[in-house]
């Protein structure tokens, strides 16, 4: 890091942040335990410690992103428990959360991401463009302003996050592990950029959380944390002098409580038995010309090397350079496009499960079953690898002893410290006795004591059991422990050798400098921009940063307090862009309603027509055949071949071949001619009661009609008393009594409720899952601006769907629109505001996208179909059903839709239905704003 020596910056008297007896819990887990700490202003202050010690929680409290549970937090001179103070100092704070690009939007380009943040902080167009140009030039992002953030390397994502954080000239910059998972060259570039920015703004305070002790050694002031408490504070030099340690990592270990560092000893690497040349010894893995293409993109380009049995082989490289892809090809998890690979002398076959049994794999993130105990996880994976049942208990006991898990076998993984979870993952990877281990950054976030213990186990496995260790890491001190390492960039292996040999070849002081030198040389030799843009040359960024900071930037405008329509439209604009570029959501939004309309329009019908019927005619006279023809001549029934007997009747009705069977008794014609009472049997399939009732009505009606016709044809043909008058029934609005005329207009309200509500809920819950919801917490945006901004695109999209659905009703289903289209369109707009507001309400308490889909479906489909008058009138409902029916917006929109389609109704006829719709949206939006939290809890 090219910056002033640690401790050289002046530390001002007043702290940037002050914490007094601050406590924080996540359920039963204590994140912060009565922390009292002053973070100095005007300098680079660091929080050091492994994952899970409370660094991120502390920074979230300081930034205002998380609610204070206990104690007092003062930032920039005020209490962060006060919403008024948070609103006032929010524009003066920039917060970059943990995770690669966690506050970014993957489908937006580099320019669009920065522009979005500029809009949130009130910059005009000219000012935004000026600041964006300076920031991307300073960070080396200028050639990539049109590239989506999701396609950037890890280093570039962090640079873009920094640009978004600095768009409004903050006084306090909070960086939560900004270089975790980033390669050394990108780390160096990042810190040089921060140093140059600080040089231009000497009054800016920077607070950083990091797990890299080499980085922390360059900071001005440090606070060492463990177990939610502060162990010690001071300059890096002061901490090392206090403990008598030669390095900051050793100082941190010395500061740990005695119980946590008991038994700790440095890792000793015994010489590798096959320490000759690369060609000496038995090969565990060998690759020749290994290539992997994904379409036109070459992820791995002609990689060749040889790893000896029992060797600890390190794999280092810039982010996205192809390390993981190479590992998968070498172990048979991914078929290579070109080249060959051998595993223990046998050619790797991606389809050979036997090859995979010889390999144990441990991913960077914990991937075991959290609901199973340690013992159950071990037993499960033993069974998955087909170990004999009798051998499993002994193997589990051996793994528990070897990896120091014996005392926690019946504990759930969630309750274990990170170091123990990593040992469990390693034990699971070794449960089946593999000959090779693949470890993907296995010690990321682990404290130094646990990391050294982990490495002692690896050395024992390699030296005693001759297990080949294939490990990727960004920790240079771990890379130095490997027998050999391979440096990779842009899909190519740059060099493979022992760590000492690589340092000597480059004439560097240490391995990190040698690694950076190899990467810079590779970038310089590349034609045009490097495939991995995170490794843009540092000097350009330096010069640009100096130009950017040569003169102080104009003061940022003070963001407006209260509701700002420009911030609202910023969210609407961003949501619309994301919607256009997300094929899944775009398809659901545009085609989902149309597909469901066709399926439901034809599938949900009350019409009973063309039902199959057959006759068991035991009379076989012209009268019985006339009776049969009377039924067959209607549009409701279709005659099937006659029934032979009762067995045939039972068989055909069981098989669903007929829905109605008519049994005509012997002597039917004779008895009818003599005026005797006759009984005709009608056997109806009652599996669907509603249809069966309709069929019975049809049969009774046709029977009565046939009797009337026979009476009119009686002797003399005179008019009987019963024929002096008749009742003729006429149906208004739907003369053919077609259920489509009723059901299609009712489908429009259901679909306009389901799809827009679901999409709106997903748009917010998705931000919770991705982590970009933090932008709501730490920017001047109000809850109402955020909600309305997210809602607006889906209201407009819903109106487009409304037009398409009306078109389907008119031209596909042939349902005429007899009433006022403007009345229907106005009601649809108001209804969509209520439907999307219901999605907003659902998103306030749902946290995953799966839950959002199911939760929103339940909240919309059930009330809309059961309590809104779709089938049964709302007036017929009782109790809770009646309450839901009278409150739910769909009830009133169904009446409007059916009235405008079938009854020729206009605004004046429907004014009583508009009022409840007008009230629904504001009530739901207000409730959503009240429930949506501006801080994480």
SVG drawing of the C-alpha trace seen along z (x, -y; Angstrom):
<svg xmlns="http://www.w3.org/2000/svg" viewBox="-111 -24 127 81">
<polyline fill="none" stroke="black" stroke-width="0.4" points="0.0,0.0 1.6,-3.2 0.7,-5.5 2.2,-7.2 3.5,-5.1 1.1,-3.7 0.3,-6.1 1.5,-9.1 -2.0,-10.6 -3.1,-13.1 -5.9,-11.8 -8.3,-14.6 -9.5,-15.1 -13.2,-14.4 -14.1,-10.8 -15.9,-10.1 -18.1,-7.7 -18.5,-6.8 -20.0,-3.6 -21.0,-3.3 -22.0,0.1 -23.4,1.2 -24.9,4.7 -26.4,6.6 -28.0,10.0 -29.2,12.2 -31.6,14.5 -29.4,16.3 -26.2,15.3 -24.3,12.4 -22.8,10.2 -21.6,7.3 -21.2,7.5 -21.2,4.1 -18.7,2.5 -17.3,-0.9 -15.1,-2.4 -14.1,-5.7 -13.4,-5.6 -11.0,-8.5 -11.8,-11.0 -9.6,-12.1 -7.6,-8.9 -7.8,-5.3 -9.2,-3.3 -9.5,0.5 -11.4,3.2 -9.5,6.5 -10.5,10.0 -12.0,13.1 -15.5,13.6 -18.2,13.6 -16.5,11.3 -18.9,8.4 -17.0,6.1 -19.8,6.0 -22.5,5.5 -20.5,2.6 -20.1,0.9 -23.8,1.4 -24.7,-0.4 -22.4,-3.2 -23.7,-3.6 -27.3,-3.6 -28.2,-0.5 -29.0,1.5 -31.2,0.6 -29.5,0.1 -30.7,2.7 -28.7,1.6 -26.3,-1.2 -25.6,-4.5 -24.0,-5.1 -23.0,-8.7 -21.8,-9.4 -20.7,-12.8 -21.8,-14.5 -25.3,-13.0 -27.3,-10.0 -27.9,-7.4 -31.0,-6.2 -32.7,-9.4 -34.3,-9.2 -33.9,-13.0 -30.2,-12.8 -29.8,-9.8 -31.7,-11.7 -29.4,-14.7 -26.0,-12.9 -27.0,-10.2 -25.7,-12.2 -22.4,-12.7 -21.9,-8.9 -20.9,-6.4 -21.4,-2.7 -19.9,0.1 -21.3,3.4 -19.5,6.7 -19.6,8.8 -18.5,8.4 -20.7,5.6 -23.4,6.2 -24.8,2.7 -24.8,2.9 -27.4,3.9 -26.0,6.7 -28.0,5.9 -27.2,2.2 -24.0,1.0 -21.1,-0.6 -22.4,-4.0 -26.0,-3.3 -25.1,-2.1 -23.1,-5.3 -25.8,-7.4 -28.5,-5.9 -26.6,-6.8 -26.0,-10.3 -29.7,-10.7 -30.4,-9.6 -28.2,-12.3 -29.7,-15.0 -27.1,-15.7 -28.3,-17.3 -27.5,-15.7 -24.4,-17.8 -23.0,-17.3 -23.6,-13.6 -21.9,-13.2 -18.9,-15.2 -18.5,-13.2 -19.0,-9.8 -16.4,-10.7 -13.9,-11.6 -14.6,-8.5 -14.4,-6.0 -11.2,-7.5 -9.7,-7.5 -10.6,-3.8 -9.7,-2.5 -13.3,-1.7 -13.6,-4.2 -13.2,-1.5 -16.0,0.5 -18.8,-2.0 -21.2,0.0 -20.4,3.4 -23.1,4.8 -22.0,4.9 -22.8,8.6 -20.1,9.4 -17.3,7.6 -14.5,9.3 -14.4,9.1 -11.9,6.4 -13.8,4.2 -17.0,4.7 -15.4,3.4 -14.0,0.4 -17.5,-0.3 -19.0,0.0 -16.4,-2.5 -17.4,-4.9 -21.1,-4.6 -20.1,-5.3 -18.1,-8.4 -20.5,-10.1 -21.7,-12.5 -18.4,-13.5 -19.0,-11.8 -17.2,-12.9 -17.2,-9.3 -16.4,-6.4 -17.3,-2.9 -15.8,0.1 -16.8,3.5 -14.2,6.0 -13.9,4.4 -11.1,6.7 -12.2,10.1 -12.0,12.6 -10.1,10.2 -6.7,11.0 -3.5,9.2 -3.1,6.9 -6.7,5.7 -6.3,5.3 -3.3,3.1 -5.0,1.0 -8.0,0.6 -6.0,-0.7 -3.9,-3.0 -7.1,-4.5 -8.4,-5.1 -5.1,-6.6 -5.2,-9.1 -8.8,-10.0 -7.9,-10.7 -5.0,-12.8 -7.5,-15.1 -9.9,-15.1 -7.7,-15.0 -10.6,-15.6 -12.5,-12.5 -12.6,-9.7 -12.3,-6.1 -13.4,-3.1 -12.5,0.4 -13.1,3.9 -10.7,6.5 -9.4,10.0 -6.1,9.4 -3.5,8.5 -1.1,7.3 -3.6,4.6 -4.4,3.7 -0.7,3.2 -0.8,0.1 -3.8,-1.6 -3.4,-4.5 -5.3,-3.0 -6.7,0.4 -9.3,2.1 -8.8,5.8 -12.1,7.7 -12.9,11.2 -16.2,12.7 -18.1,9.4 -15.6,7.5 -12.7,5.2 -9.4,6.8 -7.2,3.8 -6.9,0.5 -4.0,-1.6 -1.6,-2.0 -0.3,1.2 3.1,0.5 1.7,0.0 -0.1,3.3 3.0,5.2 5.1,3.5 2.5,4.3 2.6,8.0 6.3,8.2 5.2,9.8 7.1,9.5 3.9,9.3 0.4,8.0 -1.1,11.5 1.2,12.7 0.1,9.7 -3.5,10.6 -3.0,14.1 -1.2,12.9 -4.1,10.6 -6.6,13.5 -7.8,14.8 -5.6,17.6 -8.3,20.2 -8.6,19.4 -4.9,19.6 -4.1,22.5 -2.1,25.1 -1.4,22.8 1.9,23.3 3.3,22.2 2.7,24.4 5.8,26.4 6.1,27.6 8.2,30.7 10.0,31.0 8.2,32.8 9.7,36.2 9.5,35.7 11.1,32.3 13.0,32.9 11.8,31.6 8.3,31.4 8.7,34.6 10.0,36.6 7.7,38.9 4.3,40.4 1.8,38.0 -1.5,37.5 -2.8,35.1 -1.5,34.3 -2.9,31.8 -2.0,31.3 -3.5,28.5 -6.6,28.3 -9.1,25.9 -12.7,24.9 -15.0,22.8 -18.4,21.5 -19.8,20.4 -17.3,17.9 -15.7,17.3 -12.5,19.2 -12.4,19.7 -9.3,21.9 -6.8,21.7 -4.3,24.6 -3.4,25.3 -0.6,27.8 1.0,28.9 1.8,31.9 1.0,32.4 2.8,35.1 1.3,37.5 1.3,36.2 2.1,32.7 0.5,29.5 -0.2,27.6 -1.5,24.0 -3.5,22.3 -3.4,18.5 -4.8,16.1 -6.9,13.0 -10.6,13.2 -12.3,14.9 -9.1,16.2 -10.3,19.8 -9.0,21.5 -12.3,23.1 -13.1,24.2 -9.6,25.8 -10.2,27.6 -13.5,29.0 -12.0,30.3 -9.0,31.9 -11.3,33.8 -14.0,34.9 -16.7,32.5 -16.7,30.7 -15.9,32.1 -13.0,30.3 -13.5,28.7 -10.0,29.7 -7.0,31.3 -6.5,34.3 -6.2,34.8 -5.1,37.8 -5.9,38.6 -3.5,41.1 -2.6,42.4 -6.1,42.9 -7.6,40.5 -10.3,38.3 -13.8,39.1 -16.5,36.7 -19.1,39.5 -17.0,41.9 -18.3,41.8 -15.4,44.0 -13.0,41.1 -15.1,38.7 -14.9,41.2 -11.1,40.7 -11.6,37.0 -12.7,35.0 -14.1,31.5 -14.5,28.7 -16.1,25.5 -15.4,22.0 -18.8,21.5 -20.2,24.0 -22.3,26.5 -23.3,29.1 -26.7,29.8 -27.4,27.3 -30.3,29.3 -28.2,32.4 -25.7,32.9 -22.0,33.3 -22.3,37.1 -25.3,37.2 -23.5,35.2 -20.5,37.6 -22.7,40.7 -24.8,39.3 -21.8,38.6 -20.3,42.0 -23.5,43.6 -23.5,41.4 -20.1,42.8 -21.4,46.4 -19.3,47.2 -20.2,50.6 -22.7,49.9 -20.6,51.9 -17.5,49.7 -19.2,46.4 -19.2,46.0 -15.5,46.7 -14.8,44.3 -16.8,41.5 -15.0,42.1 -11.7,41.9 -12.6,38.6 -13.9,37.2 -10.6,38.0 -8.4,36.8 -10.2,33.5 -10.9,32.8 -14.7,33.2 -15.2,35.8 -16.7,33.4 -19.2,31.9 -20.5,34.9 -24.1,34.3 -24.0,30.5 -25.7,28.8 -23.3,27.0 -25.0,23.6 -23.8,23.6 -20.2,24.1 -17.5,21.5 -16.3,21.0 -13.0,22.8 -14.8,25.9 -17.3,25.8 -14.3,25.8 -12.8,28.8 -16.2,30.5 -16.2,29.8 -12.7,31.2 -13.7,34.3 -16.7,34.8 -14.5,34.4 -12.2,37.1 -14.9,39.5 -14.5,41.9 -10.7,41.9 -10.0,39.9 -6.5,39.8 -6.9,36.1 -8.5,33.1 -9.7,30.0 -10.0,27.0 -11.5,23.8 -10.3,21.0 -11.0,23.2 -9.7,20.7 -11.5,17.5 -12.7,15.6 -11.1,18.1 -9.2,16.7 -5.4,17.1 -5.3,19.8 -7.9,21.9 -6.3,21.3 -2.9,22.6 -4.7,25.6 -6.3,26.3 -3.0,26.2 -1.4,28.6 -4.1,31.1 -3.4,30.6 0.3,31.0 -0.3,34.3 -2.6,35.6 -0.1,34.8 3.0,36.0 1.7,39.0 -1.1,40.3 0.2,39.0 -3.0,37.2 -2.6,34.7 -3.8,31.3 -5.0,29.0 -5.8,25.6 -6.8,22.1 -6.2,19.1 -5.7,15.4 -3.6,15.4 0.0,15.1 1.3,16.6 -0.8,19.8 0.6,19.8 4.1,19.8 3.3,23.1 2.6,24.9 5.2,27.2 4.6,25.6 2.1,22.9 0.7,22.0 -0.1,18.5 -3.0,18.1 -4.4,15.2 -7.0,14.8 -7.3,18.6 -3.6,19.2 -1.0,20.5 1.7,17.9 4.2,19.9 4.5,22.9 7.2,23.3 8.1,23.3 7.2,20.0 10.8,19.3 11.8,19.8 9.1,17.5 10.3,14.7 13.9,15.2 13.0,15.1 11.3,11.8 13.8,10.3 10.9,9.4 10.8,8.9 8.0,11.4 5.5,13.6 2.8,11.0 5.1,8.6 6.2,11.4 2.6,12.4 1.7,8.8 4.7,8.5 3.7,11.5 0.1,10.3 1.2,6.8 3.6,8.3 0.8,10.5 -1.6,7.5 1.1,5.4 1.7,8.1 -2.0,8.5 -3.3,6.8 -6.1,4.4 -7.9,4.5 -7.1,7.5 -9.9,10.1 -9.9,9.6 -10.4,5.8 -9.7,5.8 -6.1,5.8 -5.9,2.5 -2.4,1.0 -2.1,-1.0 -0.2,-4.1 -3.2,-5.2 -5.4,-5.1 -2.9,-7.1 -2.7,-9.8 -6.4,-10.0 -6.9,-10.1 -4.4,-13.0 -6.3,-14.9 -9.6,-14.2 -8.4,-15.5 -6.2,-18.4 -8.9,-20.8 -11.7,-20.3 -15.0,-19.2 -18.0,-21.5 -20.0,-20.9 -22.7,-18.3 -26.2,-19.6 -28.0,-19.0 -30.6,-16.2 -34.1,-17.3 -35.8,-16.2 -39.2,-14.7 -40.7,-13.3 -38.8,-14.0 -40.4,-13.0 -36.9,-12.9 -35.7,-10.1 -38.9,-8.3 -38.5,-8.3 -34.9,-7.2 -36.1,-3.9 -38.8,-3.7 -36.2,-4.3 -33.8,-1.7 -36.6,0.9 -37.7,0.4 -34.2,1.0 -33.8,4.1 -37.1,5.4 -36.2,5.0 -32.9,6.9 -34.2,9.8 -35.6,12.3 -37.4,14.4 -39.2,11.5 -39.9,9.9 -41.4,13.1 -43.6,13.6 -44.7,10.0 -45.6,9.9 -46.7,13.5 -47.8,14.8 -51.1,13.1 -51.9,14.0 -51.1,17.7 -53.1,17.9 -56.0,16.0 -56.2,18.6 -55.9,21.5 -58.3,20.2 -60.8,18.8 -61.2,22.2 -60.6,24.3 -62.9,22.6 -66.3,22.9 -69.8,23.7 -71.1,24.8 -72.3,28.4 -72.4,29.3 -71.7,32.3 -71.7,34.8 -71.5,38.4 -74.7,40.4 -75.9,43.9 -79.3,45.7 -80.2,49.1 -83.4,49.6 -85.3,52.6 -88.4,51.6 -87.0,51.2 -90.1,49.5 -90.6,46.4 -91.7,44.5 -88.5,45.4 -86.4,44.4 -88.3,41.1 -87.5,40.5 -83.8,41.2 -83.7,38.9 -85.2,36.1 -82.1,36.2 -79.6,36.7 -81.0,33.8 -79.9,31.2 -76.5,29.5 -76.0,30.7 -75.5,34.4 -73.8,36.6 -75.1,40.1 -72.8,43.1 -73.4,46.7 -76.3,48.4 -75.7,50.1 -76.0,53.9 -76.8,54.6 -76.1,53.4 -72.5,54.7 -71.8,52.8 -73.4,49.7 -71.2,50.0 -68.0,50.6 -68.5,47.6 -69.5,45.2 -66.5,46.3 -64.2,45.7 -65.7,42.2 -67.0,43.1 -70.5,41.8 -71.7,39.2 -75.4,40.1 -77.1,43.4 -80.8,43.6 -82.7,46.8 -86.0,47.3 -88.1,50.1 -89.9,52.8 -93.4,51.9 -92.5,48.2 -94.3,47.5 -97.4,49.4 -97.8,47.7 -97.3,44.2 -100.0,44.9 -102.4,46.1 -101.7,43.1 -100.2,45.2 -97.4,44.0 -94.0,44.8 -90.6,44.6 -87.5,43.9 -84.1,44.4 -81.4,41.7 -78.0,42.8 -75.7,39.7 -72.0,39.6 -72.0,37.8 -68.2,37.5 -68.6,33.8 -71.7,32.7 -72.1,29.3 -72.1,30.9 -74.3,33.7 -77.0,31.3 -76.9,29.4 -77.2,32.7 -80.2,33.6 -81.9,30.3 -81.3,30.8 -82.7,34.3 -85.8,33.3 -86.4,30.4 -86.1,32.5 -88.3,35.2 -91.1,32.6 -90.7,31.2 -91.1,34.7 -94.3,35.3 -95.7,32.0 -95.1,32.8 -96.7,36.3 -99.8,34.7 -100.2,32.2 -100.1,35.2 -102.8,37.1 -106.2,38.2 -108.1,35.3 -105.2,33.0 -107.3,30.6 -105.9,28.0 -105.8,29.2 -106.1,27.1 -102.4,27.3 -101.8,25.8 -103.9,22.6 -100.8,20.7 -97.0,21.2 -94.1,19.5 -91.2,18.4 -87.9,17.6 -85.5,15.0 -82.0,14.2 -80.9,10.6 -77.2,9.6 -76.2,13.2 -79.1,14.7 -77.2,17.9 -76.3,18.4 -72.6,18.9 -70.3,19.1 -67.5,17.5 -69.4,14.2 -69.3,14.3 -66.0,16.0 -63.7,14.1 -64.4,10.6 -63.9,12.2 -60.5,13.6 -59.2,10.1 -59.5,9.0 -57.8,12.2 -54.9,11.9 -54.4,8.2 -54.3,9.0 -52.0,12.0 -49.2,11.1 -48.6,7.4 -48.8,8.1 -46.3,11.0 -43.9,9.0 -44.0,6.0 -43.3,8.2 -40.5,9.9 -38.9,6.6 -38.4,5.7 -37.7,9.2 -35.1,9.7 -33.2,6.7 -33.4,8.2 -31.8,11.4 -29.1,9.7 -28.3,7.2 -29.0,4.1 -31.8,3.2 -29.0,1.6 -29.2,-1.3 -32.6,-2.1 -31.1,-2.1 -28.1,-4.4 -29.3,-6.9 -31.7,-9.9 -34.5,-7.9 -37.7,-7.8 -39.8,-4.7 -42.6,-6.2 -40.3,-7.2 -38.8,-3.7 -42.2,-2.0 -43.9,-4.2 -40.8,-4.1 -40.8,-0.4 -44.6,-0.3 -44.9,-2.6 -43.3,-0.4 -45.5,2.5 -48.7,0.3 -47.7,-0.7 -46.9,2.9 -50.2,3.9 -52.0,1.4 -50.3,2.9 -51.4,6.4 -54.9,5.0 -55.1,3.9 -53.8,7.3 -56.4,9.2 -59.2,7.0 -58.0,7.8 -58.1,11.5 -61.6,11.2 -62.8,9.4 -61.1,11.2 -60.2,14.7 -63.1,15.4 -65.6,13.3 -67.0,11.6 -68.4,8.2 -67.6,5.0 -71.0,3.3 -70.3,0.6 -67.9,-2.2 -64.2,-1.4 -62.9,-4.6 -64.8,-3.5 -63.2,0.0 -59.7,-1.5 -60.0,-4.0 -61.1,-1.3 -58.2,0.9 -55.7,-1.8 -57.0,-2.3 -57.3,1.5 -53.7,2.0 -52.5,-0.5 -54.3,1.5 -52.9,4.8 -49.3,3.7 -49.8,2.1 -50.8,5.5 -47.5,6.8 -45.7,4.0 -47.4,5.0 -46.4,8.7 -42.8,7.7 -42.5,6.0 -42.6,9.3 -41.4,11.8 -37.6,12.3 -37.1,14.8 -38.3,14.8 -39.8,18.3 -41.8,17.1 -42.8,14.0 -44.2,16.1 -46.2,18.4 -47.2,15.8 -48.4,13.4 -50.3,16.1 -52.1,17.1 -52.9,13.5 -54.4,12.8 -55.8,16.0 -57.8,17.3 -59.7,14.1 -60.1,13.2 -61.7,16.6 -63.6,17.5 -64.8,14.2 -65.0,11.7 -68.2,12.8 -66.4,14.8 -68.8,17.7 -71.1,17.0 -72.4,13.5 -70.7,11.7 -74.2,11.1 -74.5,14.8 -71.3,15.0 -71.4,15.1 -69.0,14.4 -65.3,13.9 -66.0,14.7 -68.4,11.7 -65.9,9.4 -63.2,10.4 -65.5,10.1 -66.6,6.6 -63.0,5.4 -61.2,7.0 -60.7,4.8 -61.4,7.6 -65.0,7.7 -65.7,4.2 -63.5,4.6 -65.3,7.8 -68.6,5.9 -67.2,3.2 -65.6,5.7 -68.8,7.7 -70.9,4.6 -68.9,2.9 -68.6,6.1 -72.1,7.6 -74.5,4.9 -73.5,1.8 -72.7,-0.1 -71.0,-3.5 -69.3,-5.7 -72.6,-6.9 -73.9,-3.3 -70.6,-2.2 -69.8,-5.2 -70.6,-3.1 -67.9,-0.6 -65.2,-3.2 -65.1,-4.6 -63.9,-1.4 -61.3,-1.0 -60.1,-4.6 -59.7,-3.9 -57.8,-0.6 -54.5,-1.7 -53.8,-4.6 -54.6,-2.4 -52.4,0.5 -49.5,-1.8 -49.7,-3.6 -49.7,-0.3 -46.7,0.9 -44.8,-2.3 -45.5,-1.9 -44.3,1.7 -41.3,1.3 -38.2,0.6 -35.6,-2.0 -33.1,0.0 -32.3,3.7 -33.3,5.4"/>
</svg>
